[in-house]
Amino acid sequence: MSETAAGLQRKISSAGDLQSVVRTMKALAASNIGQYEKAVRALSDYHRAVEMGLSICFRQSASKPSAMEGGGRTGGVVGAIVFGSDQGLVGRFNDVIADYAASALAALPEKPQVWAVGERAHARLEDAGLKPLGLFAVPNSIKAVTPLVGRILTESEARDGEDAITELYIFHNRPTSGAGYDPASQRLLPLDENWRSKLVERHWPTKNLPEVMGAGATTLRGLIREYLFVSLFRACAESLASENASRLAAMQRADKNIEELLEEFKGAFHRLRQSGIDEELFDVISGFEALSASKR
């Protein structure tokens, strides 16, 4: 059945409204990427400063990570935090990180206990056979990341005895050049002797080494807590930047598709309108010729 002019006009109007929504979401995603990427850059410098501080603490004392941070524990369980999204329009963002986490955790000798950040990642992990024990909401701004990281640390530290987490992995998408991203992982716990040795071997940028003031054990514990905090914070910020990059790419594709559809609708409308004009002209010419013939 051929389209009517009124029907095509309605389609053009609906496509235009949808394009306005898509462009608004595209602008919002582009704006959000900036704040998360800025946070990631700042965290890189802070993370380096914390590691350098830990390096000095370990050089100047025989202190090792305490049981609270996961070093020296026996038994316990393996835990994993998977950062995903709560919203759609992100392409395969959640599929990529869930599949990556499932593949990596399947290689471990023990079955891990998993927590998901984001409802869609939670559902995807269930589909992959990893039923999460808990669900955290995805932060909607950079200011909301700190409370989330605090809840994750509290959850991990509250477990004692055989339920204590002695090995903890984090999985998240990390932004790449352009609007792309790649899945990444980090073993956050245990903070073992191997981790300590690598920090001790780090080169100090000057010839003068700083000294640890006050109680060395207190300073060490504070730096370790900052190390755990900034590692989780950076993973979350990178995941949020990747999510918005994925949404931006999806909105760019949608905008292009809608633009092509609008051109198709407008072309069909103009052809239909021209066809109607031609028919009217033919009717006028036919009528004129018929009138002229009757007068002869």
C-alpha positions as semicolon CSV with decimal commas, in nm:
position;residue;x (nm);y (nm);z (nm)
1;M;0,000;0,000;0,000
2;S;0,145;0,336;-0,101
3;E;0,216;0,600;0,166
4;T;-0,003;0,906;0,196
5;A;0,140;1,255;0,235
6;A;-0,013;1,286;0,582
7;G;0,139;0,952;0,689
8;L;0,484;1,053;0,568
9;Q;0,458;1,387;0,747
10;R;0,379;1,206;1,072
11;K;0,681;0,979;1,024
12;I;0,905;1,278;0,951
13;S;0,780;1,453;1,266
14;S;0,831;1,143;1,483
15;A;1,182;1,084;1,345
16;G;1,268;1,449;1,409
17;D;1,153;1,425;1,771
18;L;1,354;1,106;1,820
19;Q;1,661;1,270;1,668
20;S;1,630;1,557;1,918
21;V;1,629;1,307;2,207
22;V;1,928;1,119;2,062
23;R;2,128;1,439;2,017
24;T;2,050;1,547;2,373
25;M;2,171;1,212;2,507
26;K;2,479;1,236;2,285
27;A;2,565;1,578;2,427
28;L;2,506;1,450;2,781
29;A;2,734;1,149;2,728
30;A;3,007;1,368;2,581
31;S;2,982;1,602;2,879
32;N;2,999;1,314;3,130
33;I;3,305;1,161;2,967
34;G;3,503;1,475;3,045
35;Q;3,456;1,463;3,421
36;Y;3,541;1,093;3,445
37;E;3,849;1,118;3,223
38;K;3,969;1,416;3,427
39;A;3,925;1,212;3,746
40;V;4,120;0,919;3,595
41;R;4,413;1,149;3,507
42;A;4,418;1,298;3,855
43;L;4,397;0,954;4,015
44;S;4,696;0,831;3,815
45;D;4,916;1,095;3,979
46;Y;4,767;1,028;4,323
47;H;4,805;0,650;4,280
48;R;5,173;0,698;4,197
49;A;5,220;0,920;4,505
50;V;5,061;0,655;4,731
51;E;5,280;0,381;4,586
52;M;5,592;0,591;4,635
53;G;5,491;0,650;4,997
54;L;5,442;0,277;5,049
55;S;5,781;0,214;4,892
56;I;5,950;0,440;5,148
57;C;5,757;0,282;5,437
58;F;5,865;-0,067;5,335
59;R;6,226;0,040;5,282
60;Q;6,258;0,197;5,626
61;S;6,091;-0,080;5,825
62;A;6,035;-0,452;5,825
63;S;5,658;-0,395;5,825
64;K;5,444;-0,612;5,604
65;P;5,076;-0,582;5,510
66;S;4,861;-0,676;5,804
67;A;4,598;-0,948;5,805
68;M;4,333;-0,681;5,761
69;E;4,471;-0,600;5,415
70;G;4,482;-0,964;5,309
71;G;4,849;-1,050;5,355
72;G;4,937;-1,357;5,560
73;R;4,587;-1,507;5,566
74;T;4,519;-1,870;5,508
75;G;4,185;-2,008;5,398
76;G;3,911;-1,761;5,322
77;V;3,737;-1,707;4,989
78;V;3,804;-1,548;4,652
79;G;3,599;-1,237;4,579
80;A;3,541;-1,036;4,261
81;I;3,389;-0,697;4,186
82;V;3,251;-0,649;3,833
83;F;3,173;-0,293;3,724
84;G;2,890;-0,261;3,471
85;S;2,600;-0,024;3,404
86;D;2,247;0,041;3,528
87;Q;2,124;0,193;3,200
88;G;2,094;0,073;2,845
89;L;2,200;0,225;2,513
90;V;2,560;0,118;2,574
91;G;2,594;-0,152;2,309
92;R;2,779;-0,463;2,430
93;F;2,936;-0,283;2,728
94;N;2,798;-0,523;2,990
95;D;2,834;-0,832;2,771
96;V;3,204;-0,761;2,715
97;I;3,298;-0,718;3,082
98;A;3,076;-1,004;3,206
99;D;3,218;-1,248;2,951
100;Y;3,572;-1,135;3,031
101;A;3,518;-1,175;3,407
102;A;3,351;-1,515;3,366
103;S;3,640;-1,641;3,153
104;A;3,906;-1,514;3,393
105;L;3,731;-1,642;3,709
106;A;3,667;-1,984;3,552
107;A;4,045;-2,038;3,546
108;L;4,075;-2,000;3,925
109;P;4,097;-2,317;4,138
110;E;3,819;-2,195;4,371
111;K;3,472;-2,075;4,284
112;P;3,464;-1,700;4,354
113;Q;3,203;-1,491;4,528
114;V;3,100;-1,210;4,295
115;W;2,949;-0,867;4,352
116;A;2,810;-0,666;4,061
117;V;2,805;-0,290;4,019
118;G;2,504;-0,225;3,798
119;E;2,178;-0,412;3,739
120;R;2,258;-0,499;3,378
121;A;2,598;-0,643;3,468
122;H;2,425;-0,839;3,746
123;A;2,181;-0,993;3,497
124;R;2,456;-1,068;3,246
125;L;2,669;-1,241;3,513
126;E;2,373;-1,458;3,608
127;D;2,337;-1,559;3,243
128;A;2,708;-1,651;3,243
129;G;2,658;-1,881;3,546
130;L;2,805;-1,644;3,807
131;K;2,520;-1,558;4,041
132;P;2,632;-1,242;4,225
133;L;2,600;-1,228;4,604
134;G;2,529;-0,858;4,603
135;L;2,443;-0,559;4,386
136;F;2,575;-0,204;4,407
137;A;2,415;0,088;4,223
138;V;2,625;0,261;3,958
139;P;2,724;0,617;4,060
140;N;2,554;0,889;3,856
141;S;2,835;1,143;3,908
142;I;3,199;1,155;4,011
143;K;3,095;1,268;4,360
144;A;2,894;0,949;4,409
145;V;3,197;0,724;4,347
146;T;3,347;0,780;4,693
147;P;3,042;0,645;4,884
148;L;3,032;0,341;4,653
149;V;3,400;0,261;4,713
150;G;3,343;0,300;5,087
151;R;3,058;0,047;5,078
152;I;3,268;-0,200;4,879
153;L;3,557;-0,175;5,127
154;T;3,321;-0,206;5,422
155;E;3,162;-0,516;5,269
156;S;3,499;-0,682;5,212
157;E;3,640;-0,595;5,555
158;A;3,328;-0,705;5,746
159;R;3,378;-1,070;5,654
160;D;3,580;-1,275;5,906
161;G;3,688;-1,631;5,960
162;E;3,626;-1,874;5,678
163;D;3,415;-1,613;5,496
164;A;3,698;-1,357;5,495
165;I;3,806;-1,241;5,150
166;T;4,174;-1,329;5,108
167;E;4,188;-1,277;4,733
168;L;4,001;-0,998;4,557
169;Y;3,979;-0,919;4,186
170;I;3,821;-0,621;4,015
171;F;3,695;-0,622;3,655
172;H;3,599;-0,315;3,456
173;N;3,608;-0,164;3,108
174;R;3,892;0,078;3,046
175;P;3,865;0,357;2,784
176;T;4,094;0,348;2,482
177;S;4,163;0,599;2,207
178;G;3,857;0,741;2,039
179;A;3,527;0,610;2,174
180;G;3,648;0,257;2,237
181;Y;3,715;0,053;2,549
182;D;3,876;-0,276;2,650
183;P;3,804;-0,505;2,947
184;A;4,066;-0,496;3,223
185;S;4,127;-0,666;3,556
186;Q;4,341;-0,624;3,865
187;R;4,416;-0,848;4,161
188;L;4,363;-0,611;4,451
189;L;4,422;-0,862;4,732
190;P;4,630;-1,015;4,877
191;L;4,891;-0,746;4,935
192;D;5,156;-1,012;4,961
193;E;5,534;-1,026;4,970
194;N;5,559;-1,012;4,591
195;W;5,358;-0,688;4,587
196;R;5,575;-0,547;4,869
197;S;5,900;-0,639;4,692
198;K;5,797;-0,463;4,373
199;L;5,724;-0,145;4,566
200;V;6,057;-0,159;4,752
201;E;6,239;-0,186;4,419
202;R;6,075;0,126;4,278
203;H;6,316;0,404;4,188
204;W;6,289;0,725;4,389
205;P;6,312;1,029;4,157
206;T;6,575;1,214;4,367
207;K;6,887;1,121;4,564
208;N;6,731;1,229;4,896
209;L;6,491;0,974;5,042
210;P;6,213;1,109;5,269
211;E;6,166;0,985;5,624
212;V;5,850;0,846;5,779
213;M;5,745;1,071;6,066
214;G;5,564;0,937;6,372
215;A;5,445;0,578;6,404
216;G;5,551;0,388;6,095
217;A;5,283;0,122;6,135
218;T;5,007;0,385;6,148
219;T;5,141;0,559;5,838
220;L;5,169;0,226;5,657
221;R;4,813;0,128;5,744
222;G;4,686;0,465;5,622
223;L;4,874;0,438;5,292
224;I;4,751;0,082;5,235
225;R;4,393;0,194;5,289
226;E;4,449;0,478;5,041
227;Y;4,599;0,229;4,795
228;L;4,288;0,008;4,813
229;F;4,061;0,311;4,793
230;V;4,229;0,472;4,492
231;S;4,251;0,138;4,305
232;L;3,875;0,086;4,337
233;F;3,801;0,452;4,265
234;R;4,008;0,448;3,947
235;A;3,845;0,125;3,828
236;C;3,499;0,277;3,880
237;A;3,592;0,607;3,710
238;E;3,739;0,423;3,412
239;S;3,425;0,208;3,388
240;L;3,203;0,518;3,392
241;A;3,415;0,687;3,126
242;S;3,393;0,372;2,911
243;E;3,017;0,348;2,965
244;N;2,961;0,703;2,845
245;A;3,200;0,652;2,554
246;S;2,998;0,346;2,454
247;R;2,673;0,540;2,488
248;L;2,818;0,828;2,284
249;A;2,916;0,587;2,006
250;A;2,570;0,428;2,014
251;M;2,402;0,770;1,996
252;Q;2,626;0,873;1,706
253;R;2,522;0,563;1,514
254;A;2,156;0,625;1,600
255;D;2,183;0,989;1,492
256;K;2,333;0,883;1,159
257;N;2,062;0,619;1,104
258;I;1,785;0,866;1,187
259;E;1,938;1,125;0,952
260;E;1,939;0,870;0,669
261;L;1,580;0,770;0,752
262;L;1,470;1,134;0,752
263;E;1,627;1,187;0,410
264;E;1,444;0,878;0,284
265;F;1,110;0,997;0,426
266;K;1,158;1,350;0,293
267;G;1,254;1,216;-0,049
268;A;0,943;0,996;-0,055
269;F;0,728;1,290;0,059
270;H;0,866;1,519;-0,212
271;R;0,819;1,251;-0,478
272;L;0,461;1,192;-0,362
273;R;0,391;1,566;-0,358
274;Q;0,541;1,610;-0,703
275;S;0,335;1,318;-0,830
276;G;0,021;1,485;-0,696
277;I;0,112;1,815;-0,863
278;D;0,183;1,638;-1,192
279;E;-0,156;1,465;-1,176
280;E;-0,331;1,795;-1,113
281;L;-0,146;1,954;-1,405
282;F;-0,238;1,664;-1,632
283;D;-0,602;1,700;-1,524
284;V;-0,593;2,073;-1,602
285;I;-0,431;2,013;-1,944
286;S;-0,674;1,731;-2,024
287;G;-0,967;1,950;-1,925
288;F;-0,837;2,240;-2,133
289;E;-0,788;2,017;-2,437
290;A;-1,134;1,867;-2,395
291;L;-1,287;2,216;-2,367
292;S;-1,099;2,336;-2,672
293;A;-1,215;2,034;-2,874
294;S;-1,580;2,092;-2,783
295;K;-1,562;2,452;-2,910
296;R;-1,435;2,353;-3,255
